[in-house]
Amino acid sequence: MQAYAIGIDLGGTKIKGALVGRVDGLVMEADAPTEAEQGPAHVIDQVVKVIKGLVASDTSLRVRGIGVGVPGTIGDDRAVVPYLSNLPGWTDINLRQEINDRTDFENLPVIVENDANVAGLGSAHYGAGRPFDSFIMITLGTGVGGAIIHNNRIFRGMTGGAGEIGHVTIDYVGPYDRSGIAGALEGYIGQRFMSHHARLRMLSQTDSLIHQMAGDDLEGLTPKMLFEAAQEGDQVARDMLAWAGHKLGVALGSCVNLLDVRKFVVGGGVSAAGDYVLDPVRRTITDYVIPSLRDGIEIIRETRGNEVGMLGAAHLIFQHLDAHAPSGSGS
């Protein structure tokens, strides 16, 4: 019988959840506002609200556990959330215990993991990463997240913090990212930072469509506007997206040299710009890779969007079931 699990993606503004079948994939979705300003207890109540709604959607299905992706580093226990930068008040909260205390699901296993890691796992088993046994997932959103997938599993490092590509420095005297790292990739192409850089570069480019979209001072400029202007043929917007792609290519080249991983899957909101960003990455990356490692480099876009985060969170449970299944039995 097919196993089912709940996958939760805990975001700064919205909590997204899905009922996932191991074979069928995404069965149904639900969401709720995060309302982070009301504190961790309220946010956890919102998470549980989504979980209960999904479980109640079809009581004939046997849900085997709950996986949760959160925007922070999670330790080896995969239960305690030490800190979340975009959700106030989150310090050393045992999210597993909090969910179990609020539900009556007979203590189903709850596994908590970094959101980029679960996006990578979802891509590996349900998305664009399926052709690859090993690859690096990059999520381009408010920040820049990353995951290392090796043999279709998350490589977590010694304490669970591996894959933080957004904090890789590409210019030691460059701008600081949200964690205070100088010249880090996120300090260039995270959404807020990228909008800031684009505004400064484009203020004098008054012939750009961006001035019609974001106003003369460009205070409202967003990466989405850059993409829309690029689609309309705006060369200034295309150049800005190519600038972002070049920065990403520099960082990915270092990843190849360090890990000998040559496949990359790019997801998240900024990835919607597609080849306006990814073609410059492809042109740049080999300039920063030693010659013996250049063969087979491939950079593709994740086409399932935010679904991979929920799918990957649920797949944490399927891997848990495999690891704890009696010898010779299935789940």
Buried (B, 14 or more C-beta within 10 A) or exposed (E): EEBBBBBBBBBBEBBBBBBBBBEEBBBEBBBBEBBBEBEBEBBBBBBBBBBBBBBEEEEEBEBBBBBBBBBBBBBEEBBBBEEBEBBEBBEEBBBBEBBBEBBEBEEBBBBBBBBBBBBBBBBBBBBBBEEBEBBBBBBBBBBBBBBBBBEBBBBBEEEBBBBBBBBBBBBEEBBEBBEEBEBBBBBBBBBBBBBBBBBEBBBEBEEBBBBEBBEEEBEEBBBBBBBBBBBEEBEBBBBBBBBBBBBBBBBBBBBBEEBEBBBBBBBBBBBBBBEBBBBBBBEBBBEBBEEEBBEEBEBBBBBBEBBBBBBBBBBBBBBBBEEEEEEEEEB
